[in-house]
Amino acid sequence: MGMNIGTTERIARTFVGAGLVGAAALGVISPLGYLGMLAFVTGLVGYCPVYRILGQHP
């Protein structure tokens, strides 16, 4: 399992995911904001299984 997300996208996913989770934790947005954890984790590890399913892998 190699990385299939570029550096810019990894940074964006990490910050957007953290922002969504933080906003959900503070009650600013609905609890669905916890789905931002998916973006956060894929940003940290650099691998998105959906990209592999769609054939967009290295």
N, C-alpha and C positions, 0 to 999 in steps of 0.2 A: 504494500500500500504506500505509494509515493505521493508526494504533494501534487495536487492538480488545481490549486488556486494561486494566482499571482500575488505578489507582495502588496500592491495597491488594494486589491480586493480583500486580502486578509486583514489589512489595517481597517478598512471600512467595515467589514463584517464584525470585527472585534469591538469597535467603538459603537456602532449602531446596536449590536446585541447587548452590550453593557448598558447603554442608554435605555433601551426598552425594559430590561430587567429592573434597572434602578427606578424607572418611572412607575413600573407596576408595583414594586416594593413600597414606594412612597404613596401609592394610591392615586397618582396623577392620571393614570390610564387604567383600563380594565385589567383583570388578571390574565387576559390573553397576551399581555405584554411579556409574560414569562416565556412565551415561545421564542423570544429574542435569545434565549439560552442556546437554541440551535445555531443561530448565526454566530454567537460568541464562541461556541466550542469549535465550529468548523473553521472560524477565523484563527483560533489558536493552533489547531492541529494542521491546518493547511490542506485539508482533504474534505471534499464534498461528495458523498456517495451518489447524489442525484446526478452530478456531472458524469460520473462513470456510467450510470444507467443510460444517460442520453448519448453516450459515446464521446464525450468531451474530456478525455483523459490523455495524459502524456504518452 
